[in-house]
Amino acid sequence: MSSNRTRRTHATLVALAAGALVLTACSSGAGTNTEGGNDRSGAEAQRSQIAFGDAAASKGAAEEVPGARKGGTIKVYQRDTYSHLDPAQIYVSDEGALATLLFRKLTTYHMDNKGKYTVVGDLATDSGQSSDGGKTWKYTLKDNVKWEDGSPITAKDIRHSIERTFAPFITDGPYYLQQWLADTNSTDYRKLLKDGPYKGKHLPDSVLETPDDKTIVFHFKSPHPDLPYALAMAGYAAVQEKKDTKEKYDKAPQSSGPYKIKPGSFKSGKGMTLVRNTEWDPKTDNSRHQYVDKFDIQFGVSYPDSTQRLIADNSDNQTAVSFNNQVDAASMQTVSNDPKVKKRSTSGYQPYVGVINFNMKRIKDKKVREALAYAMPTQAVLDAYGTPGGGELAGSYISPTVTGYKDIDPYGKLKKPLGDVAKAKKILKDAGKTGMKITFAYMNAPEPQKYSVSIVDNLKKAGFDVQPKDLPSDTYYDVIGKVDNKFDIYASAWGADWPSASTVLPPTMDGRQVQDGSPNYSHYDNPEVSKEMDRIAKMSDQEKASEEWFKLNEKILKEDLPAIPTFYYKQIQLHGSKVGGVVNNDIISGVDPTKLFLKK
C-alpha cells in the first residue's frame, strides 16, 4: 500500500515545514473548542472508541449550531489552489475540507456540539450492517438524497463511484477499498477492473452487489471491520454516473452536499465561489449545515499574509476565515500573547507524528540505536516548527488523535527532551562504538536546517562522528524512500487515515512493504511483527483491536526501535470577528466549514 500513500507523503509531509497538510480523511480527533482555542481535552476524549452509529444516530437534520443564522458571504483565504475536485482524486486536507461542503459518502463523521465524534450513515441509513465476521457489509440509501440537478442518487451511482476508482486515470486518491475488494496488499488491485466501468465491465456481484436502487452490498474475502471508517474518506464520495466526464470531472464535479461550485467560477491560482445547492435536503443530513449564502474562496494567500489579515480584523477580514491556512510560526507568540486575537483562534491536533528514522539496513546494533535515541534533542525539532502552537513532544509513534491512544515514553524523551547525552555516551562506549560514523540527512528547508544544528551537536557530544547532508525538499522523500539509500538517520512524519492505528503501523512498520517508495522509511522488517499486524487487522472488536495496536506499537518501540518519535503536530488558526461556528475538526485537520455562519 505504498505508491499512492507515498505520493500523499511526498505532496504534503515534504512540505509540512511550509504548512501543507495531508488529508487523513478519518484522522479523527476531538479538539473542538470554539473561540479561544483548545487544549489536550480533545485528545483525552479521543482515547475512547468512536462508535459506529445506527439509523437513529444517522438521521437528519443536524443539530443547530448555537447562535447560528442564515445569510451572507464568508471570504476564505487559501494558500493553495485545489489540484483536484474529483472526489476519487482527493487525499489532501485542503481538498478534504472543501469536500465536506460539496460531496456526500455512504458514511461520514458526525461531530456534535460537545465535540464528540460518531461514524454515521451519510447517504446511507446507518454506518453499515456487518455479517459473516466482517466480510459482508450492507448499506441502504436514504430517501430523497439527490444530485445538484435534482436527480436521485441511486445504488448504481454508488457502484459506479467505486468501480471508477480502478480506472487508470484515478491516481491520487486512497485505495484501501480497491485493495480489499481485490483481496491484495499491492498495487495490482487494478487487475480486478483495469478500465473501471468505462468499457462496459463491472465488478462481479460476488464482490460488489446492487440488488436494487437502494441497496449496496460489499463482499470481501477477509474481514474488514474498518470499512465504515474507510467509506467516510472524501476519496470514496459519490460521483454521478450519467455526468461522469472521466478526467474532465476533476474540474467540474456534480455536488451532493449543501453547496455547489458556481459554474465557471473555478480559476486555478485565483479562486472559486460556492453557492447553495438547492437540491440538498437538510432532513437527510445530520452532519452539515447551509448557513451562509456563499463562500468566496481566494487562492494564493500565504500563511503569513492570511495571519496578518486576520490579526488586523478590519473591513473584509472580519467576515473571513481559512479552512486550512495556519498561523505562521513567526506569529505564534503574537497570537498567544494578545487576548483579543487569541479569542479568535482555534487549535487542535493534526494526525501526524514526526520521527527520526534509524536506517535498519545500516544500523543493525540496537545499542547504537538506543544511543541515538537518548541523544536526540526532540525539543529542538519541535521548537523549529513554532511553539507553543506548532506541536507537542511525542513518546509514541501513534498520535493522540487515534482511538485508544495511550501515553508512553520508554526513552524518557518527555522528561529530557533536550537529550540525555551522558546516557547516550555511556551506551555507545559500552557497545564499543565510540567514534562510529553516522550520516544524517535532513531536508533543505528552514525548519530542518534549524533543528539539524542541535542534532549534530548532541550526537557529536555523545561520541558519534556525524556527517550531515542536506537534501532538496522536493525530492527528499524519494531519496530516503530508497532501500539502498546511503544515510543512517533522517526525519519523516506520518498521519492516520482514520482513527485506527491500522493506518499507521502497517504502512510504516510492515516489513513486507520495504521497497523503494514505501513509507517504511526505516526499512524495518520483523516477520513476527508483520504477522501480528495481520492478526489485529482482522479483529472485529474495535476496542480490543485498539488495545492490541497500542501494545504492538510499544513493543516495536521498546524492543526494536526503528525510529524515535519527536513531536505530535498541532496547529492554530484564526478567523474574523464576525464569523461564528468556528470549531477545529481534526478529521479534516482544520476549521470545520460545515458549521460556519456570519454573526449579526
Buried (B, 14 or more C-beta within 10 A) or exposed (E): BBBBBBBBBBBBBBBBBBBBBBBBBBBBBBBBBBBEBBEBEBBEBBBBBBBBBBBEBBBBBBEEBEEBEEEBBBBBBBBBBBBBBBBBBBBBBBBBBBBBBBBBBBBBBBBEBEBBBBBBBBBBBBBBBBEEEBBBBBBBBBEEBBBBEEBBBBBBBBBBBBBBBBBEBBEBBBBBBBBBBBEBBEBEBBEBBEBBBBEEEBBEEEBBBBEEEBBBBBBBEEBBBBBBBBBBBBBBBBBBBEBBEEEEBBBBBBBBBBBBBBEEBBEEEEBBBBBBBEBBBEEBBBBBBBBBBBBBBBBEBBBBBBBBBBBEBEEEBBBBBBBBBBBBBEBBEBBBEEEEBBEBBBBBBBBBBBBBBBBBBBBEEBBBBBBBBBBBBBBBBBBBBBBBBBBBBBBBBBBBBBBBBBEBBBBBBBEBBEBBBEBBBBBBEEBEBBEBEBBBBBBBBEBBBBBBEBBBBBBBBBBBEBEBBBBEBEEBBBBBBBEEBEBBBBBBBBBBBBBBBBBBBBBBBBBBBBBEBBBBBBBBBBEEBBEBBEEBBBBEEBEEBBBBBBEBBBBBBEEBBBBBBBBBBBBBBBBBBBBBBBBBBBBBBBBBBBBBBBBE
